Amino acid sequence: MGTVCGGIVDALNANLSGNGTQTLVLAHGFGTDQTVWHYLIPFLACYFKILLFDLPFTPNASSSLYNPNKYSTFDAYADDLVCLLDQLNLNKTIYVGHSMSAMIGILAATKRPQLFHHLILLGASPRYLNEEGYEGGFTGSELHTIFESMQKNFSGWAHGFAPYAISANDPSAVAEFEDSLLRMKPEVALSVAKTVFLSDLRWVLPRVRVPHCTIIQTRKDPIVPVNVSFYMNKKLGTPSKLKILEVPGHFPQLTASTLLLQVLKDTLSLK
């Protein structure tokens, strides 16, 4: 890990901007990059120093960075996050992780709790696969179909998956997500999708020890059933608050940014 740490800021295309003394980290999920936060940044930058970065699978990250074996688990992503915060001498950050980045933040927080003051988990899931007594949202055969579709016709899959994930009458958001998906190399996208959808990180939830934790979840998320947020709220090792947005879709930062901003303002006590 140490050797990668040195160049991690450039490798992950990290950018620090904004005012304020406390750092707010915005971490994107699968199929997007740091630009997915563009509606929120102008407001949040008035209050915080904002750290944006791209995960290794994005075309904006260093092309030599993504290795399917290394990133076959969430651990490598969490190590990268710890490295990045260390290199920038940041601690006690407010971390907003969307989708897979919520779990990356949780893992990183168990490795180095002092780096995080508040974890805000947006559309988070520790496990997507159903099993007896746990509804993750997908059956094994549904995931198999997704992987097969990605492998056979990636652009066709992205064209169908984008409106499904957005789940709102918002053509610009659908186009933005589809364009972002299509910028990924198909083989990289498939590798990351398998890492995410086949993960089971339920074991890590009770190990989280940070001062504050907030779960934000849309009522009708096609990727993460709302009951998953209740499950996480119960299992997290830190007392957490759960905020349900009465909107559909997996990307409220694109489709309901005003509502999401209001919830963030309330959560962070911003005027």
ZABA-355618 format. One record per residue (C-alpha): chain; x negated, y negated, z negated; residue in three letters; residue number from 1. Coordinates in Angstrom, 3 decimals, decimal comma. Each point is the difference from the previous one (the first is absolute). Layout:
N
PT:A:X:Y:Z:ALA:NUM
...
This chain:
271
PT:A:0,000:0,000:0,000:MET:1
PT:A:-2,801:-2,413:-0,880:GLY:2
PT:A:-1,435:-0,250:3,504:THR:3
PT:A:3,326:-0,946:1,564:VAL:4
PT:A:0,713:-2,610:-2,691:CYS:5
PT:A:-2,621:-2,384:1,360:GLY:6
PT:A:1,739:-0,690:3,280:GLY:7
PT:A:3,570:0,656:-1,066:ILE:8
PT:A:1,155:-3,631:0,246:VAL:9
PT:A:-0,846:-0,178:3,710:ASP:10
PT:A:0,937:3,626:0,695:ALA:11
PT:A:3,546:-0,552:-1,276:LEU:12
PT:A:0,273:-3,451:1,628:ASN:13
PT:A:0,715:-1,511:-3,426:ALA:14
PT:A:1,082:-3,631:-0,309:ASN:15
PT:A:0,372:-2,187:-3,095:LEU:16
PT:A:2,057:-3,180:0,262:SER:17
PT:A:2,394:-2,200:-1,948:GLY:18
PT:A:-0,028:-1,896:-3,269:ASN:19
PT:A:0,217:1,083:-3,585:GLY:20
PT:A:-2,342:1,771:-2,345:THR:21
PT:A:1,718:3,390:-0,046:GLN:22
PT:A:-0,361:2,308:2,979:THR:23
PT:A:3,008:1,598:1,670:LEU:24
PT:A:-0,918:3,036:2,112:VAL:25
PT:A:2,367:0,834:2,872:LEU:26
PT:A:-0,543:3,555:1,240:ALA:27
PT:A:1,867:1,268:3,081:HIS:28
PT:A:1,303:3,472:0,767:GLY:29
PT:A:-0,172:2,553:2,821:PHE:30
PT:A:0,351:-1,339:3,532:GLY:31
PT:A:-0,499:-3,667:-0,889:THR:32
PT:A:-2,899:-2,290:-0,888:ASP:33
PT:A:-0,523:-3,110:-2,132:GLN:34
PT:A:2,153:-2,128:2,338:THR:35
PT:A:3,149:1,751:-1,299:VAL:36
PT:A:0,020:-2,499:-2,905:TRP:37
PT:A:0,168:-3,115:2,207:HIS:38
PT:A:3,425:-1,165:-1,238:TYR:39
PT:A:-1,063:0,101:-3,666:LEU:40
PT:A:-3,501:-1,476:0,141:ILE:41
PT:A:0,799:-3,739:0,462:PRO:42
PT:A:1,962:-0,045:-3,268:PHE:43
PT:A:-2,172:2,355:-2,042:LEU:44
PT:A:-3,205:-1,801:1,026:ALA:45
PT:A:1,246:-3,079:-1,895:CYS:46
PT:A:-0,314:1,931:-3,271:TYR:47
PT:A:-2,691:2,618:0,536:PHE:48
PT:A:-3,229:0,835:1,657:LYS:49
PT:A:1,188:2,566:2,572:ILE:50
PT:A:-2,073:3,038:0,935:LEU:51
PT:A:0,961:1,656:3,279:LEU:52
PT:A:-1,744:2,991:1,549:PHE:53
PT:A:0,575:2,741:2,557:ASP:54
PT:A:0,025:3,683:-0,851:LEU:55
PT:A:-2,639:2,121:1,805:PRO:56
PT:A:2,427:1,442:2,567:PHE:57
PT:A:0,884:-3,396:1,495:THR:58
PT:A:-1,693:-1,238:3,174:PRO:59
PT:A:-1,120:-3,121:-1,926:ASN:60
PT:A:-2,153:1,982:-2,440:ALA:61
PT:A:-3,534:1,041:0,917:SER:62
PT:A:0,330:2,632:2,736:SER:63
PT:A:-2,515:2,313:-1,686:SER:64
PT:A:1,888:-0,024:-3,311:LEU:65
PT:A:2,881:2,414:0,527:TYR:66
PT:A:-0,970:3,625:-0,484:ASN:67
PT:A:2,933:2,460:-0,090:PRO:68
PT:A:-1,756:2,303:-2,465:ASN:69
PT:A:-0,967:-2,784:-2,391:LYS:70
PT:A:3,464:-1,571:0,135:TYR:71
PT:A:1,940:3,251:-0,203:SER:72
PT:A:0,929:-0,944:-3,573:THR:73
PT:A:0,905:-3,290:-1,661:PHE:74
PT:A:-3,176:0,090:-2,093:ASP:75
PT:A:-2,217:-1,510:2,692:ALA:76
PT:A:2,463:-2,865:0,512:TYR:77
PT:A:0,055:-0,650:-3,752:ALA:78
PT:A:-3,813:0,042:-0,124:ASP:79
PT:A:-0,063:-2,561:2,828:ASP:80
PT:A:2,358:-2,258:-1,939:LEU:81
PT:A:-2,141:0,214:-3,143:VAL:82
PT:A:-3,096:-0,764:2,112:CYS:83
PT:A:1,679:-2,966:1,650:LEU:84
PT:A:1,075:-1,587:-3,290:LEU:85
PT:A:-3,453:0,640:-1,480:ASP:86
PT:A:-1,763:-1,596:2,965:GLN:87
PT:A:2,170:-3,100:-0,328:LEU:88
PT:A:-0,440:-0,067:-3,803:ASN:89
PT:A:3,744:0,165:-0,550:LEU:90
PT:A:1,794:1,475:-3,000:ASN:91
PT:A:3,371:-0,289:-1,714:LYS:92
PT:A:1,592:-0,418:3,430:THR:93
PT:A:3,670:0,072:0,881:ILE:94
PT:A:0,222:2,802:2,545:TYR:95
PT:A:2,908:0,302:2,432:VAL:96
PT:A:-0,199:3,356:1,777:GLY:97
PT:A:2,487:0,924:2,698:HIS:98
PT:A:0,849:3,622:0,726:SER:99
PT:A:-3,215:2,104:-0,014:MET:100
PT:A:-1,943:-2,938:-1,466:SER:101
PT:A:2,185:0,123:-3,112:ALA:102
PT:A:-1,428:3,435:-0,759:MET:103
PT:A:-3,506:-1,140:0,970:ILE:104
PT:A:0,340:-2,744:-2,617:GLY:105
PT:A:1,280:2,441:-2,606:ILE:106
PT:A:-2,955:2,332:0,578:LEU:107
PT:A:-2,492:-2,887:-0,073:ALA:108
PT:A:1,565:-1,226:-3,251:ALA:109
PT:A:-0,630:3,373:-1,649:THR:110
PT:A:-3,653:-0,185:1,077:LYS:111
PT:A:-0,526:-3,636:-1,055:ARG:112
PT:A:2,930:-1,407:-2,010:PRO:113
PT:A:-1,734:-3,330:-0,674:GLN:114
PT:A:0,223:-0,924:3,678:LEU:115
PT:A:3,785:-0,308:-0,258:PHE:116
PT:A:2,209:-2,211:-2,154:HIS:117
PT:A:3,266:0,756:1,820:HIS:118
PT:A:0,854:2,735:2,514:LEU:119
PT:A:2,919:-0,856:2,274:ILE:120
PT:A:1,082:3,120:1,873:LEU:121
PT:A:2,071:-0,689:3,108:LEU:122
PT:A:1,719:2,940:1,707:GLY:123
PT:A:-2,205:2,426:-1,920:ALA:124
PT:A:0,177:3,777:-0,073:SER:125
PT:A:-2,238:2,554:-1,709:PRO:126
PT:A:1,402:2,835:2,145:ARG:127
PT:A:2,066:0,003:3,209:TYR:128
PT:A:0,711:3,727:0,212:LEU:129
PT:A:3,111:1,386:-1,678:ASN:130
PT:A:-0,316:2,825:-2,480:GLU:131
PT:A:2,370:1,540:-2,514:GLU:132
PT:A:0,900:-2,696:-2,513:GLY:133
PT:A:-1,687:-2,782:1,978:TYR:134
PT:A:1,374:-1,865:3,016:GLU:135
PT:A:-2,862:-1,650:1,853:GLY:136
PT:A:2,006:-0,714:3,142:GLY:137
PT:A:-1,360:2,557:2,475:PHE:138
PT:A:0,160:3,746:0,525:THR:139
PT:A:-3,025:1,927:1,212:GLY:140
PT:A:1,587:0,510:3,409:SER:141
PT:A:0,740:-3,734:0,344:GLU:142
PT:A:-3,637:-0,834:-0,676:LEU:143
PT:A:-1,098:2,690:2,451:HIS:144
PT:A:2,217:-1,611:2,661:THR:145
PT:A:-1,503:-3,443:-0,717:ILE:146
PT:A:-3,570:1,308:0,334:PHE:147
PT:A:0,862:1,919:3,168:GLU:148
PT:A:1,641:-3,076:1,565:SER:149
PT:A:-3,012:-2,162:-0,838:MET:150
PT:A:-2,327:2,527:1,578:GLN:151
PT:A:2,030:0,537:3,186:LYS:152
PT:A:1,043:-3,561:0,789:ASN:153
PT:A:-1,300:-2,603:-2,413:PHE:154
PT:A:1,442:-3,059:1,750:SER:155
PT:A:3,399:1,709:0,273:GLY:156
PT:A:-0,124:0,891:-3,686:TRP:157
PT:A:-0,956:-3,582:-0,980:ALA:158
PT:A:2,859:-1,368:2,111:HIS:159
PT:A:2,467:2,101:-1,994:GLY:160
PT:A:-1,648:-0,241:-3,409:PHE:161
PT:A:-0,258:-3,814:-0,087:ALA:162
PT:A:3,769:-0,736:0,011:PRO:163
PT:A:0,581:2,946:-2,347:TYR:164
PT:A:-2,482:-1,337:-2,581:ALA:165
PT:A:1,119:-3,630:0,355:ILE:166
PT:A:3,697:1,036:-0,296:SER:167
PT:A:1,263:-3,545:0,433:ALA:168
PT:A:1,462:-1,951:2,878:ASN:169
PT:A:-3,269:-1,829:0,511:ASP:170
PT:A:-1,466:0,467:3,503:PRO:171
PT:A:-3,074:-2,128:-0,735:SER:172
PT:A:-0,893:2,101:-3,058:ALA:173
PT:A:0,485:3,211:2,013:VAL:174
PT:A:-2,216:-1,355:2,792:ALA:175
PT:A:-2,642:-1,144:-2,495:GLU:176
PT:A:-0,182:3,391:-1,704:PHE:177
PT:A:0,035:1,933:3,283:GLU:178
PT:A:-2,813:-2,156:1,422:ASP:179
PT:A:-1,988:0,550:-3,177:SER:180
PT:A:0,511:3,787:0,159:LEU:181
PT:A:-1,082:0,097:3,632:LEU:182
PT:A:-3,263:-1,761:-0,794:ARG:183
PT:A:-1,079:3,083:-1,967:MET:184
PT:A:-1,780:2,853:1,732:LYS:185
PT:A:2,554:2,840:0,241:PRO:186
PT:A:-2,337:2,572:-1,563:GLU:187
PT:A:-0,779:-2,360:-2,886:VAL:188
PT:A:3,693:-0,776:-0,524:ALA:189
PT:A:0,808:3,731:-0,160:LEU:190
PT:A:-2,824:0,657:-2,458:SER:191
PT:A:1,145:-2,840:-2,293:VAL:192
PT:A:3,663:1,042:0,270:ALA:193
PT:A:-0,906:3,507:-1,182:LYS:194
PT:A:-2,023:-1,389:-2,924:THR:195
PT:A:2,928:-2,203:-1,047:VAL:196
PT:A:2,989:2,259:0,594:PHE:197
PT:A:-1,623:3,148:-1,418:LEU:198
PT:A:-1,392:-1,712:-3,104:SER:199
PT:A:1,149:0,777:-3,519:ASP:200
PT:A:-1,204:-2,611:-2,469:LEU:201
PT:A:2,650:0,476:-2,663:ARG:202
PT:A:-2,694:1,178:-2,414:TRP:203
PT:A:-1,694:-3,409:-0,028:VAL:204
PT:A:3,050:-2,039:-1,078:LEU:205
PT:A:-0,263:0,695:-3,776:PRO:206
PT:A:-3,709:-0,950:0,081:ARG:207
PT:A:0,620:-3,630:0,983:VAL:208
PT:A:-0,998:-2,451:-2,739:ARG:209
PT:A:0,276:-3,618:1,123:VAL:210
PT:A:1,691:-2,930:-1,774:PRO:211
PT:A:2,866:-0,390:2,480:HIS:212
PT:A:1,670:2,112:2,655:CYS:213
PT:A:2,962:-0,841:2,250:THR:214
PT:A:1,681:2,264:2,551:ILE:215
PT:A:1,854:-1,736:2,844:ILE:216
PT:A:2,161:2,203:2,196:GLN:217
PT:A:2,698:-0,588:2,615:THR:218
PT:A:3,351:1,673:-0,574:ARG:219
PT:A:-0,028:1,835:3,348:LYS:220
PT:A:-3,578:0,836:0,921:ASP:221
PT:A:-0,131:2,753:2,669:PRO:222
PT:A:-3,536:0,981:-1,072:ILE:223
PT:A:0,345:-0,148:-3,793:VAL:224
PT:A:3,361:0,939:-1,578:PRO:225
PT:A:1,005:-2,390:-2,774:VAL:226
PT:A:-0,071:2,813:-2,570:ASN:227
PT:A:-3,799:0,209:0,468:VAL:228
PT:A:-0,328:-3,477:-1,517:SER:229
PT:A:1,990:1,129:-3,061:PHE:230
PT:A:-2,248:3,064:-0,257:TYR:231
PT:A:-3,139:-2,162:0,117:MET:232
PT:A:1,433:-2,455:-2,518:ASN:233
PT:A:0,501:2,879:-2,415:LYS:234
PT:A:-3,373:1,701:0,563:LYS:235
PT:A:-2,431:-2,941:0,083:LEU:236
PT:A:-2,320:-0,135:-3,011:GLY:237
PT:A:0,549:-3,752:-0,290:THR:238
PT:A:3,448:-1,479:-0,775:PRO:239
PT:A:1,274:-1,209:3,364:SER:240
PT:A:2,811:-2,101:1,369:LYS:241
PT:A:2,085:1,183:2,926:LEU:242
PT:A:1,525:-2,469:2,438:LYS:243
PT:A:2,366:1,263:2,704:ILE:244
PT:A:0,455:-2,207:3,070:LEU:245
PT:A:3,528:0,359:1,386:GLU:246
PT:A:-1,256:0,229:3,588:VAL:247
PT:A:-0,943:2,852:2,346:PRO:248
PT:A:-3,380:0,971:1,423:GLY:249
PT:A:-3,576:0,808:-0,951:HIS:250
PT:A:-1,415:-3,450:0,852:PHE:251
PT:A:1,709:-2,725:-2,043:PRO:252
PT:A:-3,070:-2,213:0,516:GLN:253
PT:A:1,093:-0,175:3,658:LEU:254
PT:A:3,789:0,295:-0,193:THR:255
PT:A:0,905:-1,594:-3,356:ALA:256
PT:A:-2,999:-2,197:-0,771:SER:257
PT:A:2,032:-2,750:-1,709:THR:258
PT:A:1,579:2,510:-2,392:LEU:259
PT:A:-3,318:1,734:-0,619:LEU:260
PT:A:-1,668:-3,342:-0,705:LEU:261
PT:A:2,716:-0,856:-2,516:GLN:262
PT:A:-0,555:3,304:-1,799:VAL:263
PT:A:-3,758:-0,571:-0,011:LEU:264
PT:A:0,528:-3,537:-1,346:LYS:265
PT:A:2,153:1,371:-2,824:ASP:266
PT:A:-2,406:2,879:-0,668:THR:267
PT:A:-3,028:-2,317:-0,174:LEU:268
PT:A:1,871:-2,872:-1,694:SER:269
PT:A:-0,693:-2,466:2,818:LEU:270
PT:A:1,930:-3,273:0,194:LYS:271
